[in-house]
């Protein structure tokens, strides 16, 4: 039997709870009949929350914003859609890992306070993002090290190259429709901390010359390239 709604009022009964897994339960709502949106505040030691594989939509974000102790949050495989209201997550100042993959996100709302966040890993793979999205917010994520944009709708590397923070170490743009131009080359090559770059399953016909000196492995097959770069210090 699927759980369609879950109350977070149990926080008062488990004040020491550090990890909570409600993945793949068919959840469509979170609610607290006593404390409302502030229900998660009672779980003051909660570090990891897994809500993946449910039916949660954007209305879940106000509840989650109250869980300010979170370090890892997994919302993959839900029904988050349209413009992601980043302001709903801005209070999660301790958050380091955020998984939003396999949703229906088309854009990301800008929000103040991004520079104060500790976010290191952001997974937005298999959504519906494109160049039309407001991706400039990535530049404000000064601690971001891992960014996964696999399986979206990007076609122009030029517009993407200018939005990535220099802190990036791992970047995946696989399964898009990217082609490369000299401008795109220069912006990607400016990511001096990059250790791994995945451009597989795109419309690439050649490799950025500035990356060639860093290549350990290159595979090209029928207009699709797998490009993994390990840049040595």
Beta strands, then each sheet from edge to edge (+ up, - down):
strand 1: 5-7
strand 2: 19-21
strand 3: 29-31
strand 4: 48-50
strand 5: 72-74
strand 6: 81-84
strand 7: 97-99
strand 8: 104-108
strand 9: 121-123
strand 10: 146-148
strand 11: 170-172
strand 12: 196-198
strand 13: 215-221
strand 14: 224-229
sheet 1: 1+ 3+
sheet 2: 2+ 4+ 5+ 7+ 9+ 10+ 11+ 12+
sheet 3: 6+ 8+
sheet 4: 13+ 14-
end
